[in-house]
Amino acid sequence: MTDRRLLLVHAHPDDESIGTGATMAKYAAEGAHVTLVTCTLGEEGEVIPAELAHLAADREDRLGPYRVGELAAACAALGVEDHRFLGGPGRWRDSGMMGAATNDHPRAFWRADLDEAAGELVGVIREVRPQVLVTYDANGFYGHPDHIQAHRVARRAVELAAKTGFCDGEPWQVAKFYHTALPRSVMRRSAEALHEAGTGFLLEDVDDMPFGNHDADVTTEIDARPWLGHKVEAMRAHVTQITVREPWFALSNNIGQEVLGVEHFVLASGVPGRPVPGPPVEAGGLGEPHDRENDLFAGIH
């Protein structure tokens, strides 16, 4: 078993590529065991291409199985060989946006029993024994009910895994628990560049976006720009959900965002690694005046 083991818990197919794709590709290429757990099939996603409109969510749930194939292609692009659906494919269903009638579907992940869902994830933790686990913050990054539930399930699973044994009778303690993050400064810089680029994507005021972190709260910066091409390929695989015009992308709302090769995180629990300054602009860096740890596994012995 490799020394470094990373587990990521995402709500729907495409979330892994948008928010953590470059990081996943970097660690996979460097020999870490990267495990992705996806909580639903994404049955309620809005389909962008007109030629695939027939897949839009309906009683037959044709979109979910199609997105399984998209996710497989994305994982291949990222070099991730270990992917699982929480509880098996289709165990829990995409709940749709907060307040939608689909929140009340009998299989909606939003309604999942917390300990039952966390128990499924504990099984993965027992098998993989990750030192690092990544998911969303308590608000699910932007308030989607499945993202919020993914946070709750991951947090509960980490607690249960530390109290219960696996095959040799010993508990497993996840050393570092991270939330995905996006600094406001990065969002503003990207918005300015998008405005100048004239891509045809819509431009929204950064202050109106339902996500973003204060720069001072971000603890970790992973420079995975050498693997940016892998992330772009993975995002292109999610053709029903994402339009990519490199280096930009948009979801069904057509609001442009940058495909980022530097990804950010907040260490929610665990001992942080030594913060280091980011590389200066003349050395290919972004020139941001922040000292952050630059490795999810930093400080783990």
C-alpha positions as CSV (number, residue, x, y, z in Angstrom):
1,M,0.0,0.0,0.0
2,T,1.4,3.4,-1.0
3,D,2.5,5.7,1.9
4,R,0.2,8.6,0.9
5,R,-3.6,8.0,0.6
6,L,-6.1,10.7,-0.2
7,L,-9.9,10.4,0.0
8,L,-12.2,12.9,-1.6
9,V,-16.0,13.0,-1.0
10,H,-18.0,14.8,-3.6
11,A,-21.7,15.2,-4.1
12,H,-22.2,14.7,-7.9
13,P,-20.2,13.8,-11.0
14,D,-18.3,16.9,-12.2
15,D,-17.7,18.3,-8.7
16,E,-14.5,16.5,-8.4
17,S,-13.1,17.9,-11.6
18,I,-14.2,21.5,-11.1
19,G,-13.0,22.0,-7.6
20,T,-10.2,19.5,-7.0
21,G,-9.3,18.0,-10.4
22,A,-5.8,19.5,-10.7
23,T,-5.0,18.4,-7.1
24,M,-6.2,14.9,-7.8
25,A,-4.2,14.6,-11.0
26,K,-1.1,15.9,-9.2
27,Y,-1.2,13.4,-6.4
28,A,-2.2,10.5,-8.6
29,A,0.8,11.3,-10.9
30,E,3.1,11.4,-7.9
31,G,2.1,8.0,-6.8
32,A,-0.4,8.7,-4.0
33,H,-3.5,6.4,-3.8
34,V,-6.3,8.8,-4.7
35,T,-9.9,7.5,-3.9
36,L,-13.0,9.4,-5.0
37,V,-16.3,8.8,-3.4
38,T,-19.3,10.3,-5.2
39,C,-22.6,10.5,-3.3
40,T,-25.1,10.6,-6.1
41,L,-25.4,10.1,-9.9
42,G,-26.3,13.7,-10.5
43,E,-29.8,12.9,-11.8
44,E,-31.0,16.5,-11.4
45,G,-28.3,18.2,-13.3
46,E,-29.3,20.7,-16.1
47,V,-28.2,19.4,-19.5
48,I,-26.4,22.0,-21.6
49,P,-26.1,20.5,-25.2
50,A,-29.4,20.5,-27.1
51,E,-28.6,17.2,-28.6
52,L,-28.6,15.6,-25.2
53,A,-31.7,17.4,-23.9
54,H,-33.6,14.0,-23.9
55,L,-31.5,13.0,-20.9
56,A,-32.9,15.8,-18.7
57,A,-34.2,14.6,-15.4
58,D,-37.5,12.7,-15.7
59,R,-39.2,9.7,-14.2
60,E,-36.8,7.3,-16.0
61,D,-33.7,9.1,-14.6
62,R,-31.8,8.6,-17.8
63,L,-29.3,11.4,-17.0
64,G,-27.8,9.6,-14.0
65,P,-26.5,6.5,-15.8
66,Y,-25.2,8.8,-18.6
67,R,-23.2,10.8,-16.1
68,V,-21.7,7.6,-14.7
69,G,-19.9,7.3,-18.0
70,E,-18.9,11.0,-18.0
71,L,-17.4,10.5,-14.5
72,A,-15.5,7.4,-15.6
73,A,-13.9,9.4,-18.5
74,A,-13.1,12.2,-16.1
75,C,-11.4,9.9,-13.6
76,A,-9.3,8.4,-16.5
77,A,-8.2,11.9,-17.5
78,L,-7.1,12.6,-13.9
79,G,-5.4,9.3,-13.5
80,V,-7.7,8.2,-10.7
81,E,-8.3,4.5,-10.7
82,D,-10.2,4.1,-7.4
83,H,-13.7,5.5,-7.7
84,R,-16.8,4.4,-5.7
85,F,-20.4,5.6,-5.4
86,L,-21.4,5.9,-1.8
87,G,-23.4,2.8,-0.9
88,G,-23.2,1.7,-4.6
89,P,-24.5,3.4,-7.8
90,G,-27.9,5.0,-7.2
91,R,-28.2,4.2,-3.5
92,W,-28.9,7.9,-2.9
93,R,-30.3,10.3,-5.5
94,D,-29.4,13.9,-6.5
95,S,-31.6,16.1,-4.3
96,G,-31.7,19.1,-6.7
97,M,-31.3,22.7,-5.5
98,M,-32.3,23.8,-2.0
99,G,-36.1,24.0,-1.8
100,A,-36.8,22.0,-4.9
101,A,-39.6,19.3,-4.7
102,T,-36.9,16.7,-5.4
103,N,-35.5,17.4,-1.9
104,D,-38.3,15.2,-0.7
105,H,-37.7,12.3,-3.0
106,P,-37.5,9.0,-0.9
107,R,-33.9,8.4,-2.1
108,A,-32.8,12.0,-2.0
109,F,-29.3,12.2,-0.4
110,W,-30.4,15.3,1.5
111,R,-32.8,12.9,3.4
112,A,-30.3,10.2,4.0
113,D,-29.9,8.9,7.5
114,L,-26.6,10.4,8.7
115,D,-25.3,7.4,10.4
116,E,-26.3,5.0,7.6
117,A,-24.6,7.1,5.0
118,A,-21.6,7.7,7.2
119,G,-21.4,4.0,7.9
120,E,-21.0,3.4,4.2
121,L,-18.1,5.9,4.1
122,V,-16.5,4.3,7.2
123,G,-16.2,1.1,5.2
124,V,-14.2,2.9,2.5
125,I,-12.1,4.6,5.2
126,R,-11.4,1.2,6.8
127,E,-10.3,-0.2,3.5
128,V,-8.3,2.7,2.1
129,R,-7.0,4.2,5.4
130,P,-6.5,7.7,4.1
131,Q,-4.4,10.1,6.0
132,V,-6.2,13.0,4.3
133,L,-9.9,13.5,3.5
134,V,-11.3,16.4,1.4
135,T,-14.9,17.5,1.1
136,Y,-16.9,20.7,1.4
137,D,-17.4,23.1,4.3
138,A,-20.6,23.1,6.5
139,N,-22.4,25.2,3.9
140,G,-21.5,22.8,1.1
141,F,-19.3,25.5,-0.5
142,Y,-22.3,27.2,-2.1
143,G,-25.4,25.9,-0.2
144,H,-26.4,22.9,-2.3
145,P,-28.2,20.4,0.0
146,D,-26.2,17.4,-1.3
147,H,-22.9,19.3,-0.7
148,I,-24.0,20.1,2.8
149,Q,-24.9,16.5,3.4
150,A,-21.6,15.3,2.0
151,H,-19.9,17.5,4.6
152,R,-22.0,16.1,7.4
153,V,-21.5,12.5,6.2
154,A,-17.8,12.9,5.8
155,R,-17.4,14.6,9.2
156,R,-19.5,11.9,10.9
157,A,-17.5,9.1,9.1
158,V,-14.2,10.5,10.3
159,E,-15.5,10.5,13.9
160,L,-16.8,6.9,13.6
161,A,-13.7,5.6,12.0
162,A,-11.6,6.9,14.9
163,K,-13.8,5.1,17.4
164,T,-14.4,1.7,15.6
165,G,-12.0,-0.9,14.4
166,F,-11.2,-2.2,10.9
167,C,-9.8,-5.6,9.9
168,D,-7.0,-5.7,12.5
169,G,-9.1,-4.3,15.3
170,E,-7.5,-0.9,15.4
171,P,-9.3,2.4,14.8
172,W,-8.2,4.6,11.9
173,Q,-7.7,8.3,12.5
174,V,-7.8,10.6,9.5
175,A,-4.9,12.9,10.2
176,K,-6.1,15.9,8.2
177,F,-9.6,16.9,7.2
178,Y,-9.9,19.6,4.5
179,H,-12.7,21.8,3.1
180,T,-12.5,23.0,-0.5
181,A,-12.0,26.7,-0.8
182,L,-11.8,29.6,-3.4
183,P,-10.2,32.8,-2.2
184,R,-12.0,36.0,-3.0
185,S,-8.8,37.5,-4.4
186,V,-8.6,34.7,-7.0
187,M,-12.2,35.2,-7.9
188,R,-11.7,38.9,-8.5
189,R,-8.6,38.4,-10.5
190,S,-10.3,35.8,-12.7
191,A,-13.3,38.0,-13.2
192,E,-11.1,40.9,-14.4
193,A,-9.4,38.6,-16.8
194,L,-12.7,37.2,-18.1
195,H,-14.0,40.7,-18.7
196,E,-10.9,41.5,-20.8
197,A,-11.1,38.2,-22.7
198,G,-14.5,38.6,-24.2
199,T,-15.4,34.9,-24.2
200,G,-19.1,35.2,-24.6
201,F,-19.7,33.8,-21.1
202,L,-21.7,36.0,-18.7
203,L,-19.8,37.9,-16.0
204,E,-21.3,38.1,-12.5
205,D,-20.2,40.5,-9.7
206,V,-17.9,38.5,-7.4
207,D,-19.7,39.9,-4.4
208,D,-23.0,38.4,-5.7
209,M,-21.6,34.9,-6.0
210,P,-22.8,32.4,-3.3
211,F,-19.3,31.1,-2.6
212,G,-15.8,32.3,-1.9
213,N,-13.5,32.5,1.1
214,H,-11.7,35.3,2.8
215,D,-8.0,35.0,1.9
216,A,-7.0,34.9,5.5
217,D,-9.1,31.8,6.1
218,V,-7.4,29.8,3.4
219,T,-4.7,27.6,4.9
220,T,-3.5,25.5,1.9
221,E,-2.5,26.2,-1.7
222,I,-1.8,23.3,-4.1
223,D,0.1,24.4,-7.2
224,A,-0.9,21.8,-9.7
225,R,-0.6,23.8,-12.9
226,P,1.6,21.2,-14.6
227,W,-1.6,19.0,-14.4
228,L,-4.0,21.6,-15.6
229,G,-4.4,19.9,-19.0
230,H,-5.6,16.8,-17.2
231,K,-8.2,18.9,-15.3
232,V,-9.4,20.5,-18.6
233,E,-9.8,17.1,-20.2
234,A,-11.7,15.8,-17.2
235,M,-14.0,18.8,-17.2
236,R,-14.6,18.3,-21.0
237,A,-15.7,14.8,-20.2
238,H,-18.7,16.2,-18.3
239,V,-20.2,17.4,-21.5
240,T,-23.8,17.5,-20.2
241,Q,-22.8,19.9,-17.4
242,I,-19.9,22.0,-18.4
243,T,-18.9,24.2,-21.4
244,V,-15.2,24.6,-21.6
245,R,-13.5,27.4,-23.6
246,E,-10.0,27.1,-22.2
247,P,-9.0,28.7,-19.9
248,W,-12.6,29.4,-19.0
249,F,-15.7,27.3,-18.3
250,A,-19.4,27.7,-17.5
251,L,-22.2,25.6,-16.1
252,S,-25.8,25.8,-17.3
253,N,-26.1,29.4,-16.1
254,N,-23.4,30.4,-18.6
255,I,-21.5,32.4,-16.0
256,G,-17.8,32.2,-16.8
257,Q,-15.2,31.0,-14.4
258,E,-11.5,30.2,-14.7
259,V,-10.2,26.7,-14.9
260,L,-7.7,26.9,-12.0
261,G,-4.5,25.0,-11.8
262,V,-3.8,26.3,-8.3
263,E,-6.5,24.9,-6.0
264,H,-7.2,26.0,-2.4
265,F,-8.3,24.4,0.8
266,V,-9.1,25.1,4.4
267,L,-7.6,22.7,7.0
268,A,-10.6,22.0,9.3
269,S,-8.8,19.5,11.6
270,G,-5.3,18.2,12.0
271,V,-1.9,19.7,12.3
272,P,-1.0,22.1,9.5
273,G,2.3,21.8,7.7
274,R,4.8,24.6,7.7
275,P,3.5,27.6,5.7
276,V,5.7,28.7,2.9
277,P,5.5,31.8,0.6
278,G,4.0,31.2,-2.8
279,P,6.5,31.5,-5.7
280,P,6.9,35.1,-7.1
281,V,5.6,36.1,-10.5
282,E,9.1,36.0,-12.0
283,A,9.4,32.3,-11.0
284,G,6.0,31.4,-12.5
285,G,4.0,32.0,-9.4
286,L,0.8,34.1,-8.9
287,G,2.5,36.7,-6.7
288,E,0.0,36.4,-3.9
289,P,1.2,37.7,-0.5
290,H,0.1,34.7,1.5
291,D,2.1,32.0,3.4
292,R,0.3,28.7,3.2
293,E,1.1,25.1,3.4
294,N,1.6,23.7,-0.1
295,D,1.1,19.9,0.5
296,L,-2.1,18.2,1.8
297,F,0.2,15.6,3.4
298,A,2.5,18.2,5.1
299,G,3.3,17.4,8.7
300,I,2.0,13.8,8.6
301,H,4.4,11.3,10.0
